[in-house]
Amino acid sequence: MSLSTASPEASSASHPLAPYGWDEGWETEFTPYAAQGLLPGRVVRVDRGLCDVVTPGGTVRADTEFVVPRDPLKVVCTGDWVAVDPGGDPRYVRTLLPRRTAFVRSTSSKRSEGQILAANVDHAIIAVPLAVELDLGRIERFLALAWESGAQPLVVLTKSDLVPDPTGLSYLVDDVETTAPGVQVLPVSAATGEGVDVLTAVVCGSTSVLLGVSGAGKSTLANALLGEDVMEVQATRDVDGKGRHTTTTRNLLVLPGGGVLIDTPGLRGVGLWDAGQGVGQVFAEIEELAEECRFHDCAHGREPGCAVLAALEDGSLSERRLESYRKLLRENQRIVAKTDARLRAEIRRDWRLKGAEGRAAMEAKRGRIR
């Protein structure tokens, strides 16, 4: 079949960028830019205003000067599909194609800005090391951001060879599965190869981002998926299982079995960024219970007919789980309120109402005492 008579699907599959995720949808999105003589490309690395872009003719270094937005969430990011100049020195990224998904966290600065970590991701692989005690709250935080991004989360328990007892390992997996409803939890050991084949099959043919704290074994896991030592690996401290940042930039790498992997530096802070739906997805059982509460605006504190508190009392819901839910909701509300004037007004009004109710209750109590 000649190229001119091939179907769009066949044309996309034979495209030089197909190994990087190019498909019929991206080809359609790029049509107006192709008419301008621009080249399609995927960003494989960003560094100080410059980026490496893989194009049909190979990887080029391009300047992002023409796509510097006021919104920090619209900066060029690893995983983006872009239109670049066909030639010239220097080369420039002219525009970003609309993102399908975006993994965003809040920055550690006081400016309440979001930071995009990876774009156009299908799977968010959350690496959790078994070398140290499980931090279920941190896992829930990562999951909330992953769900909010639009990607499918996957929790990988790395260094599973450090838990040789199968029963003990199964208990750990059960704990994480309870924390991550609807998410596959996979114990993996890059040292022994356990679980690597299953993980490879899951991410095959898609774009995956590898996330986790320093020392989680992300670079070792990346090397196992790549089938070679591409990423530098450093030892973790025996005292607390922490490690230095082996990966310092976000890199997009082609997997030998198909698909691509974005490796990221270890994240010290994982702040939520407008992740209300993601929090609801992580705590789906609490959200379902809340629908059965007597009052639609139940705060699950002391209200009569609260289904959430009833579940807490009968033991079907843990105190830790409920407190984690409340904590993430409060944090997300604060972040959103800083950028949403209407919500700030609603929160202040709610505080005033609660303050008035508290004062009225106190006055009534004093009246009874007299």
N, C-alpha and C positions, 0 to 999 in steps of 0.2 A: 504494500500500500504506500502510495506516495504521500509526502508530508502534507501536500495541498488538500488531499481527500481524507486525511485522517480525522477521526472524531476529536472533539476538544479534550476528552479524557486521555486519548492516546497521545495527543500533542503535549499535554501537561506531563504525562508519565515519561516522555522521551526528552523533556526539557533538561538542559544541563544543571538546573537548580533543583530538579526533582529530589535528589538525595537530601536537600536542605529543607524540604517541606513544600516546595512549589506545587500548586495544584490548580484545578480549573477556576476555583474561586479567586485565587490571587491573580491568575491570568486576566480574569474579567476586571478586577479592580485596577489592574495596571494598564488596561487598554488606552485610556486617554493620554497617559504618559509615554506609551510606545509611539503614539502619533506625533509626539513632540521630539522624538529621536532619543529619548532617555533610556537608560538601561535599568532592568530590575536587579535587585540584589538583596541579600539578607545580612544584617549586621551580626558579625561574629565576635566583635570586641569593641569596646569604647574606652578611650583613654585621653583625658584632658582636651576635650573638644574635637578630637579626631577619632575616626573609627575605621576598623577593617571591615570591608564589605565584600562578600563573595558574589561575583557576577558571572554571567555565562562565559566571559572570557578569562575568569580567574579572580583572585582576591586583589582588591585595590585599597589604597589608603585614601580616605576622603575626609574633607573638612565639613563640619556641621554648621558652619556660620549662617547659612541661609535658612536653617530650621531651628533657630534659638528662640523659643517662645517665652512668654511671661509665666505661663503655667509650668511648674517643674515636672508635672506628670506628662508633659508632651515633649520632653527632650528625647533625643535619639537614645535608644536602649538596646542592649543585646537581645536578639530575637526579632527585632523590628524588620519589616520589609520596607524597602525604600526605593526611590528613583534617583539614580546618580548620572552625572555627566558622562557622555560616551567617551570623552577624552579630555586632554588638557592637563596642565600642571600649574596649580594643584587641582585635584578632582574635588567636586562638591556633591554633597547630598542635597537634592533639590526639594524633596518632600517625603513624608511618611505615608505609607498606606494605612487605612483604618485598622486598628488593632482588634483582633478577635478576643483576646484575653490579656490581662495585665496584672502582675503580682506587685502590689503596692503596700508599703509600710509607712508609718509616720517617722519623720526624722527625729533625732535627739535634740535638735535645736529648739529654741523657744518660739520660733516663728510659725509653728503649727503647719508645716509643709509635709506633703507626701513625697515619698521617694519610690520611683519605679525600679524594681529589681530585674524583671524579665518580662518579655512581651511575647504574645502569640504562643502560649504554652498549653499543651494538652494535659500533661501530668505534672503535679507538684509532689516531688519525692521528698518527704521529711525524714532526714536521717537522725535517728535517736540512738546514742551509744549505750550498750549494755555494760560498759566498763564502770559505770557509776550508777547510783540510784536513780530510778526513773523520776522525772519531773513531769507529772501528768498535767499540771497547770500550763507549763510551757508548750506541751504538745497541743493542748486545746487552743492556745494562742496561735500557733503556726497553722492549725487546721482552719481557724476562723478566717485568716488571711487567704489561705489556699482556696476555700470555698468561695470567698468573696471575689477572687480573681477570675472565676469562671472555669478554672482548671479542675481536674479530678485529683483529689489528694490521694496519696499512698504513703503509709508510714513504714519505713524500713528500720528494723531494729538491728543496727550494725554490731559487729564484734560478738556475734552469737556464740562463737567458740569459747568465749570466756564464761559461758554458763553451760557446763558440760552435762548437768543433770537435766534430762528431758522433761521431768515433771516440773522442776523449777522454771524452766524456760516456758513451758505451757502456761504457767500461772502468770508470768510477765506478759505474754501475748494476750491472755484473757483480760488483764488489767487495762492494756492499751486499747483493745477492741471495745471495752465498755466505755472508754474515754472518747473513742472515735467511731460513733455509729455510722454505718454505711460506708466505711473506709476499709480497704484491705490492709492488713497488718502482716508484714513479712519479715521473719528473722533471717538475717543474711550474714555470712562470714566470708569476707574476701580471702581470708587465710586458708580456709578449707574448701571454699567454693559452694558451701551450702546456700541454697536459695538464689544464687546468682542467675541460674538458668531460668528460674521462674520470673525474676525481675526483668531479665532481658526480653522474655516473651511479652511481658506486660507493656513495656515501653517501645517495643519494635514498631517502626513506621510512624512514630509520633514525635512531638517535641516535648522534652521533659526538662524540668529545672530541679537541681539538687540543692536542698536547703538544710540548714542546721547550724548549731553552734560550733565554735572552734573545738577541734578534738573529737568531732562526731564520726570521723572516718570517711568524710565525703570524697576526698581526693583518692583514697584507697579504693573506695567503691567505684568512683569514676574510672579508675584504671582497670578494675575488674570488668566493667561493662565495655570498655574500649578494647580490651584484650591485649593491652600493652601499657607500659609505664609512661604515660603522657604527662600526668600531673605529678608534681613533686610532693613527697610525703614526709612529714616530720613526726617525731615521737611525741606522745602526750605525757604530761606529768603524772607520775604514779599517785601523788598525794590527792589530787582532785579530778584526775581524768581530763584536765583542760589542755589545750594545745595552742600553738601559735598559728596565725593566719598563713596556711600554706598557699592558698589561692588568694591573690590580691586583686584580681579583676574578674569580671564575669565573662567566661569564654564559651562559645558555642562550638561543639565538636560533633563530627559525624560518627554514628555508631556503626560498627561493621555489619550488624544484622539488619540495618535499616533504621531510620530515624535519627534525631540529633539530641544531644544532651547539653544543657547549659549548667556549668559548674559555677558556684558562687562562693565568695569569701564567707568565713564563719560570721554569723550574726550575733553580736553581743546583746543588742536590744531588738525586740520584735514588737514595736508599738503598733496598735491597731490604727487603721485609717479608713473611716467610714465603712466599717465592716459589720453593720447591723445584721444583714442577711446571713453573713458567714457565721456570726455568733449563734444565730437562731438555728443554723444547720448543724453546728457542733453539738448544741444542747437541744436536739430535736425532741427528746422525751420530755424535757421541761416545758417546751413550747406547747406540746400536745396536752400536757397536764393543765397548763394555764387556760386552755380553751374550755376546760370543765369547771373553772372557778365560778362562784356565784356572781361575782362582779367582773365586768369586762375589763375594768382598769385596775384589777387586783394587783397590789404590789408584793404579794406573797410575804407579808409581814405578820400582821395579827388579824387580818380580815376573816370573818366567819365564812365558812363554805369554801375555803381555799383548798383546791385539789393538790397544789404543790406542797403545802404544809402537811396535808394528810399523807402524801407519799413519803414525806420526811419522817413522819411519826411511825408509819408501819414498816419502815426500813427499805422500801423499794427505791428510794432516792437517798443518796448519801449527802451528808452535810458538806463535805468537801466539794462535791459536784455543784451544789446549789450556790455555795460561796464563790466558786470560780465563775459561775454564770453571772452572778451579780457584779462581780469585780470587772469582768470584761464589758458588760453592758454599761457600767458607770464610766469606764475609760473611753469607750467608743462615743458615748454621749458627750463627754467633755470635748473630744476632738472635733466632733461634728458641730458642736455649739460654737466653737471658735471661728468657724467659717460660715455659719448659718445664723443670721440675725433673728429670723423668726423663731428658730428653736431656742436661742438664748432667751428671748422674751418669754417663751412658754416655760422654760426652766425656772426663770426668776418668779413668774406668776405661781408656779407650783410650790416653790419654796415659801412664798408669802402665805399661800393657803395653808400649807402644813404648819408654818409658824403660828398663824392665827388659831388653827385647831389646837395646837399644843398649849398656847396661852389660855384658851377657853377651858381646856381640860384642867389646867392647873388652877384656874380661878374656881371652877366647880369643886375641885378637890379641897381647896381652902375653905370654901363655903360650907362643905360637909363637916370639916374639922371644927369650925366655929360652932 
